[in-house]
């Protein structure tokens, strides 16, 4: 059984030369022309089927086929497509499920099926000190692992499967202890917080390889140690650098050492942590919402020490910026030594190019952008798709 894949020669060219910034086209597609017929998708794997998951996989794979068709016809290079399957937040308890192995509960929101609440395992710091690192997963995590294995087998390993939202040690500790109890304990019972962050880290070091093997059973030993890891570290946005240095950084270093590299994400403004990040390099790459966390300021602090990925979701909705204004603002902050990754929705390609030309006229674009150039072929692809649609 064959599933749509990029042509090998295009993959080889992409791997051979990928300048900074790396541009990744998002899974938002240019509209399919009415004349384009999606392929019939026959899934493999278990006989006991899950219709909701099957429908998602078929639609995703048809989207992959359309992306591959666009890219193959135009010979696009230096761009990464979103050819992967991921868990839907409707199917499991997201990161809140991480509280269950510690004795807490993940409770679904009554009005939003995609949102869950973590009911703490303990609230008393004295009880927190009695907790141990679990060696079992809990029902929601087991469900997520089963779904990853189900999707993997259904496509015979043709695409990576991910989407489990992993929170970092301090964020997971807030699930285990409750957010307010954690904030109070940081100042009144720091030993309890350090203990919980330590056993959470032990659990993550146990659980992450389980996730990796569920997606790809061939990953063992050395493969796990070079796979890298992505963590959501949201709590840091409301904490000082000194607090994060004590209660988060040492545990992130353990995880990075175990998995070879580490990417962290946080919403909010966490520029106060960029200096230590640049000095100690406890993560290899980061993403954040610009301008809430100002990209120009971040770029000037990290100075190429880590790869940065500013995202638009916060900017365009909360800050009333057009896509062109957002890209121009980011481009002004890119330096010659910047390591930048940008995810560009297909619908933003024209705005990307307009912003590039605007900044080039103002003072010239930095070297990484100059090496990349305009996304002319991508804009042509979108125009062609729109014309076929009409």
C-alpha positions as CSV (number, residue, x, y, z in Angstrom):
1,X,0.0,0.0,0.0
2,X,1.4,3.4,-1.0
3,X,0.7,6.7,0.6
4,X,1.6,10.1,-1.0
5,X,5.2,11.2,-0.5
6,X,7.5,13.9,-1.8
7,X,9.6,12.9,-4.8
8,X,13.0,11.6,-3.5
9,X,15.0,14.1,-5.6
10,X,13.1,17.0,-4.1
11,X,13.7,15.7,-0.6
12,X,17.4,15.3,-1.4
13,X,17.6,18.9,-2.6
14,X,15.8,20.2,0.5
15,X,18.1,18.3,2.8
16,X,21.2,19.4,1.0
17,X,20.6,23.1,1.3
18,X,18.3,24.7,3.8
19,X,19.3,28.3,4.5
20,X,18.3,30.2,7.5
21,X,15.6,31.2,7.9
22,X,13.9,28.0,7.3
23,X,10.4,28.6,5.9
24,X,7.8,26.0,6.7
25,X,4.5,26.2,4.8
26,X,1.7,25.5,7.3
27,X,-0.9,22.9,6.8
28,X,-3.3,25.5,5.7
29,X,-3.5,24.8,2.0
30,X,-4.1,26.9,-1.1
31,X,-7.6,26.0,-2.2
32,X,-7.9,22.9,-4.3
33,X,-9.2,23.5,-7.8
34,X,-12.5,21.8,-8.5
35,X,-10.8,19.8,-11.3
36,X,-8.4,18.2,-8.8
37,X,-9.6,14.8,-7.7
38,X,-8.3,13.6,-4.3
39,X,-6.9,10.1,-4.2
40,X,-8.9,7.3,-2.6
41,X,-7.2,6.4,0.6
42,X,-7.2,2.8,1.8
43,X,-6.0,2.5,5.4
44,X,-4.1,-0.5,6.7
45,X,-3.8,-1.6,10.3
46,X,-6.3,-3.1,12.7
47,X,-9.6,-4.6,11.7
48,X,-11.3,-2.9,14.6
49,X,-11.6,0.6,13.2
50,X,-12.2,4.0,14.9
51,X,-14.4,5.9,12.3
52,X,-13.7,9.4,13.7
53,X,-9.9,8.9,13.5
54,X,-10.1,7.2,10.1
55,X,-12.0,10.2,8.7
56,X,-9.3,12.6,10.0
57,X,-6.5,10.4,8.6
58,X,-8.1,10.2,5.1
59,X,-8.7,13.9,4.9
60,X,-5.1,14.6,6.1
61,X,-3.6,12.3,3.6
62,X,-5.6,13.9,0.8
63,X,-4.3,17.2,2.0
64,X,-0.8,15.8,1.8
65,X,-1.4,14.7,-1.7
66,X,-2.5,18.2,-2.7
67,X,0.5,19.8,-1.1
68,X,2.8,17.3,-2.8
69,X,1.2,17.9,-6.1
70,X,1.6,21.7,-5.8
71,X,5.2,21.5,-4.6
72,X,6.2,18.8,-7.1
73,X,4.9,20.6,-10.1
74,X,6.7,23.8,-9.1
75,X,9.9,22.2,-7.8
76,X,9.8,24.2,-4.6
77,X,13.0,23.9,-2.5
78,X,14.0,25.2,1.0
79,X,10.6,24.7,2.4
80,X,9.2,22.1,4.9
81,X,5.7,20.8,4.5
82,X,3.5,19.6,7.3
83,X,3.3,15.9,6.3
84,X,2.5,14.5,9.7
85,X,-0.5,13.2,11.6
86,X,-1.3,14.4,15.0
87,X,-3.7,13.7,17.9
88,X,-6.8,15.8,18.0
89,X,-7.4,17.6,21.4
90,X,-10.9,16.1,21.2
91,X,-9.6,12.6,21.6
92,X,-7.7,12.7,24.9
93,X,-7.0,15.0,27.8
94,X,-4.1,16.9,26.3
95,X,-1.3,17.9,28.7
96,X,-3.7,17.8,31.6
97,X,-3.5,14.0,31.4
98,X,0.0,14.2,32.9
99,X,-1.6,14.7,36.3
100,X,-3.1,11.3,36.3
101,X,0.0,9.2,37.0
102,X,0.6,11.3,40.1
103,X,-2.8,10.6,41.5
104,X,-4.8,13.6,40.1
105,X,-7.6,13.6,37.6
106,X,-8.1,15.1,34.2
107,X,-11.7,16.5,33.9
108,X,-13.3,17.5,30.6
109,X,-14.7,21.0,30.3
110,X,-18.5,20.9,30.2
111,X,-18.7,23.4,27.3
112,X,-15.6,22.7,25.2
113,X,-14.7,19.1,24.4
114,X,-11.1,20.2,23.4
115,X,-10.4,21.6,26.8
116,X,-9.6,19.7,30.0
117,X,-8.9,20.7,33.6
118,X,-6.2,19.1,35.8
119,X,-7.5,18.3,39.3
120,X,-4.4,18.4,41.6
121,X,-3.0,15.2,43.2
122,X,-2.0,17.2,46.3
123,X,-2.4,20.6,47.7
124,X,-0.4,20.4,50.9
125,X,3.4,20.8,50.4
126,X,4.0,18.1,53.0
127,X,2.0,15.6,50.9
128,X,3.9,16.7,47.8
129,X,7.2,15.6,49.5
130,X,5.7,12.1,49.8
131,X,5.1,11.7,46.1
132,X,7.2,9.4,44.0
133,X,8.0,9.3,40.3
134,X,5.3,7.1,38.7
135,X,6.1,4.2,36.4
136,X,2.6,3.8,35.0
137,X,0.9,6.1,32.5
138,X,-2.7,6.7,33.6
139,X,-5.9,6.1,31.5
140,X,-5.8,9.2,29.3
141,X,-2.1,8.9,28.4
142,X,-2.7,5.2,27.6
143,X,-5.5,6.2,25.3
144,X,-3.3,8.7,23.6
145,X,-0.5,6.2,23.1
146,X,-3.0,3.7,21.7
147,X,-4.3,6.3,19.2
148,X,-0.7,7.1,18.1
149,X,0.0,3.4,17.5
150,X,-3.4,3.0,15.7
151,X,-2.6,5.9,13.3
152,X,1.0,4.7,12.8
153,X,-0.2,1.2,11.8
154,X,-3.0,2.6,9.7
155,X,-0.5,4.4,7.4
156,X,2.2,1.7,7.8
157,X,4.6,4.3,9.2
158,X,4.5,6.5,6.1
159,X,4.1,9.7,8.2
160,X,5.3,10.6,11.7
161,X,2.5,10.7,14.3
162,X,2.7,13.2,17.1
163,X,0.6,15.9,18.7
164,X,0.7,14.8,22.4
165,X,1.1,18.1,24.2
166,X,4.0,17.8,26.7
167,X,4.4,20.4,29.4
168,X,7.7,21.0,31.1
169,X,8.6,20.1,34.7
170,X,7.3,23.3,36.3
171,X,4.1,23.4,34.3
172,X,3.4,19.8,35.1
173,X,4.2,20.5,38.7
174,X,1.4,23.1,38.6
175,X,-1.0,20.3,37.5
176,X,0.2,18.1,40.3
177,X,0.1,20.7,43.1
178,X,-2.4,23.2,41.7
179,X,-1.3,26.5,40.3
180,X,-1.9,28.7,43.4
181,X,-0.4,26.1,45.7
182,X,2.7,25.9,43.5
183,X,3.1,29.7,43.4
184,X,2.9,29.9,47.2
185,X,5.2,26.9,47.7
186,X,7.9,28.5,45.5
187,X,8.4,31.0,48.3
188,X,7.2,29.2,51.4
189,X,8.1,25.5,50.7
190,X,10.7,25.5,47.9
191,X,11.9,22.0,48.8
192,X,8.4,20.7,47.9
193,X,8.5,22.4,44.5
194,X,12.0,21.1,43.8
195,X,10.9,17.6,44.8
196,X,7.9,17.6,42.5
197,X,9.8,19.1,39.6
198,X,12.4,16.4,40.1
199,X,10.0,13.5,40.0
200,X,8.1,15.0,37.1
201,X,11.3,15.1,35.2
202,X,11.9,11.4,36.1
203,X,8.5,10.6,34.8
204,X,9.0,12.6,31.5
205,X,12.3,10.8,31.0
206,X,10.3,7.5,31.3
207,X,7.3,8.6,29.3
208,X,8.8,10.4,26.3
209,X,10.6,7.2,25.0
210,X,7.2,5.5,25.2
211,X,5.7,8.2,22.9
212,X,8.6,7.9,20.5
213,X,8.3,4.2,20.3
214,X,4.6,4.4,19.8
215,X,5.2,6.6,16.7
216,X,8.1,4.5,15.5
217,X,8.8,1.1,17.0
218,X,12.3,1.2,15.4
219,X,13.4,4.0,17.6
220,X,15.6,2.5,20.4
221,X,18.5,3.6,22.4
222,X,20.6,6.0,20.3
223,X,17.6,7.0,18.3
224,X,15.8,8.2,21.4
225,X,18.9,10.1,22.6
226,X,19.0,12.0,19.3
227,X,15.3,12.5,18.8
228,X,14.9,15.9,20.6
229,X,12.0,17.0,22.6
230,X,9.3,19.8,22.5
231,X,7.9,21.1,25.8
232,X,5.4,23.8,26.6
233,X,6.8,25.9,29.4
234,X,4.0,28.5,29.9
235,X,4.5,29.2,33.6
236,X,7.8,31.0,33.1
237,X,6.0,34.0,31.5
238,X,4.8,35.1,35.0
239,X,8.0,34.3,36.9
240,X,11.3,36.0,37.5
241,X,14.6,34.8,36.0
242,X,15.8,33.8,39.5
243,X,12.7,31.6,40.1
244,X,13.0,29.9,36.7
245,X,16.7,29.4,37.2
246,X,16.0,27.5,40.4
247,X,12.8,25.6,39.7
248,X,12.9,25.0,35.9
249,X,16.3,25.3,34.2
250,X,18.1,22.4,36.0
251,X,15.3,20.0,35.0
252,X,15.2,21.3,31.4
253,X,18.9,20.6,31.3
254,X,18.4,17.0,32.4
255,X,15.8,16.5,29.6
256,X,18.0,18.2,27.0
257,X,20.9,16.0,28.0
258,X,18.7,12.9,27.7
259,X,17.2,13.6,24.3
260,X,20.0,15.5,22.5
261,X,18.1,18.7,21.9
262,X,15.2,20.6,23.4
263,X,12.6,23.1,22.0
264,X,10.5,25.1,24.3
265,X,7.4,27.2,23.8
266,X,5.7,29.7,25.9
267,X,3.0,32.3,25.3
268,X,3.2,35.6,27.0
269,X,6.2,37.9,27.4
270,X,9.1,35.9,28.7
271,X,12.0,38.1,27.4
272,X,13.3,38.3,31.0
273,X,14.6,34.7,30.5
274,X,16.4,35.2,27.2
275,X,19.7,36.3,28.7
276,X,20.1,33.1,30.8
277,X,18.9,31.0,27.8
278,X,21.6,32.6,25.6
279,X,24.3,32.0,28.3
280,X,23.5,28.5,29.4
281,X,21.8,27.2,26.2
282,X,19.5,24.9,28.1
283,X,17.3,24.8,25.0
284,X,18.3,24.7,21.3
285,X,15.2,26.4,19.9
286,X,12.2,28.4,21.1
287,X,8.9,29.7,19.8
288,X,6.8,32.6,21.1
289,X,4.1,35.1,20.0
290,X,5.4,38.3,18.5
291,X,5.0,41.2,19.4
292,X,3.8,40.1,22.8
293,X,7.3,38.8,23.3
294,X,9.2,41.2,21.1
295,X,11.2,39.4,18.4
296,X,13.6,42.3,17.8
297,X,14.5,42.3,21.5
298,X,14.8,38.5,21.7
299,X,17.0,38.4,18.6
300,X,19.3,41.1,20.0
301,X,19.8,39.1,23.2
302,X,20.2,35.5,22.0
303,X,22.5,36.6,19.1
304,X,22.3,33.3,17.3
305,X,22.7,31.1,20.4
306,X,19.4,29.5,19.8
307,X,17.0,29.1,16.9
308,X,13.9,31.3,17.3
309,X,10.4,30.9,15.8
310,X,8.1,33.9,16.2
311,X,4.5,33.0,15.6
312,X,1.6,35.1,14.3
313,X,-1.4,33.7,16.2
314,X,-1.1,36.2,19.1
315,X,0.0,39.1,16.9
316,X,-2.7,39.2,14.3
317,X,-5.6,38.7,16.7
318,X,-4.6,40.8,19.7
319,X,-2.4,43.5,18.3
320,X,-4.4,44.4,15.2
321,X,-1.5,43.9,12.8
322,X,-1.9,42.9,9.2
323,X,0.1,40.0,8.1
324,X,2.4,42.3,6.0
325,X,3.0,44.5,9.0
326,X,3.8,41.5,11.2
327,X,6.3,40.0,8.7
328,X,8.0,43.4,8.2
329,X,8.3,43.9,11.9
330,X,9.9,40.5,12.3
331,X,12.2,41.0,9.2
332,X,13.5,44.2,10.8
333,X,14.7,42.2,13.8
334,X,16.5,39.4,11.9
335,X,20.3,39.8,12.2
336,X,23.0,38.4,10.0
337,X,23.7,35.8,12.8
338,X,20.1,34.9,13.4
339,X,18.8,31.3,13.4
340,X,15.1,31.8,12.5
341,X,12.3,29.5,11.5
342,X,9.1,30.9,10.1
343,X,5.8,29.0,9.5
344,X,4.0,30.8,6.7
345,X,0.4,30.1,6.0
346,X,-0.2,29.7,2.2
347,X,-2.5,32.7,2.4
348,X,0.3,34.8,3.8
349,X,2.8,34.2,1.0
350,X,2.0,37.5,-0.7
351,X,2.2,39.4,2.6
352,X,5.6,37.7,3.2
353,X,6.9,38.9,-0.2
354,X,5.5,42.4,0.2
355,X,7.1,42.8,3.7
356,X,10.4,41.5,2.3
357,X,10.3,44.2,-0.4
358,X,9.3,46.9,2.0
359,X,12.2,46.1,4.4
360,X,14.6,45.8,1.5
361,X,13.7,49.3,0.4
362,X,14.0,50.7,3.9
363,X,17.4,49.5,4.9
364,X,18.1,46.2,3.3
365,X,17.2,42.7,4.6
366,X,19.6,40.7,6.8
367,X,21.8,38.0,5.3
368,X,19.6,35.0,6.2
369,X,16.6,36.6,4.5
370,X,18.7,37.6,1.5
371,X,19.9,34.0,1.2
372,X,16.3,32.9,1.2
373,X,14.9,35.5,-1.2
374,X,11.3,36.1,-2.2
375,X,8.8,33.3,-2.1
376,X,7.9,33.9,-5.8
377,X,7.2,30.3,-6.7
378,X,5.0,29.9,-3.6
379,X,3.0,33.0,-4.6
380,X,2.6,31.6,-8.1
381,X,1.3,28.4,-6.7
382,X,-1.3,30.2,-4.6
383,X,-2.4,32.4,-7.6
384,X,-2.7,29.3,-9.8
385,X,-4.8,27.5,-7.3
386,X,-7.1,30.6,-6.9
387,X,-7.4,30.9,-10.7
388,X,-8.4,27.2,-11.0
389,X,-10.9,27.7,-8.2
390,X,-12.6,30.6,-10.1
